[in-house]
Amino acid sequence: MTYDRLVCANCAAPVSEGRCPVCRANRERLQQENQFAGLNPMTLIALLAVLIAAVALLAHQTA
């Protein structure tokens, strides 16, 4: 889950806006935990496709 969909229990605003100290702290924690937080879904799909192609190429060369 990305933090842009989370709602803060302290101020009832989206965590991604960082309106209160609780939002800002949780936003920082979530960004540090998730290395791919800044990537959009299409980029992740493209990276996955490249990874699958590389594995298929390696499997084809060894067979």
C-alpha positions in Angstrom: 0.0 0.0 0.0 1.2 3.5 -0.8 1.0 6.3 1.7 -1.0 8.5 -0.6 -4.1 6.4 0.2 -3.6 6.5 4.0 -5.6 8.9 6.2 -4.0 10.2 9.4 -5.9 9.4 12.6 -4.6 12.5 14.2 -5.7 15.2 11.7 -8.0 13.2 9.3 -6.0 14.4 6.3 -4.1 12.3 3.8 -0.7 11.2 5.1 0.9 12.3 1.8 0.0 15.9 2.5 2.0 15.9 5.8 -0.3 18.4 7.6 0.7 17.4 11.2 3.8 16.0 12.8 2.3 12.5 12.9 1.7 12.6 9.2 5.2 13.8 8.4 6.8 11.2 10.7 4.7 8.4 9.1 5.4 9.6 5.6 9.2 9.6 6.2 9.0 6.1 7.8 7.1 4.7 4.9 9.4 6.3 2.3 12.4 4.8 4.1 10.9 1.3 4.3 9.8 1.2 0.7 12.6 1.7 -1.9 10.1 1.7 -4.8 7.8 4.3 -3.2 8.6 6.9 -5.8 8.1 4.7 -8.9 4.8 4.6 -10.7 3.2 1.3 -11.5 4.1 1.4 -15.2 7.8 1.7 -14.3 7.5 -1.3 -12.0 5.8 -3.3 -14.7 8.6 -2.4 -17.2 11.3 -3.4 -14.7 9.5 -6.7 -14.1 9.3 -7.4 -17.9 13.0 -6.7 -18.2 13.8 -9.0 -15.4 11.7 -11.8 -16.9 13.3 -11.3 -20.3 16.8 -11.5 -18.7 15.9 -14.7 -16.8 14.4 -16.2 -20.0 17.6 -15.3 -22.0 19.8 -16.9 -19.3 17.7 -20.0 -19.3 17.8 -20.3 -23.1 21.6 -19.9 -23.1 22.2 -22.6 -20.5 19.9 -25.1 -22.1 
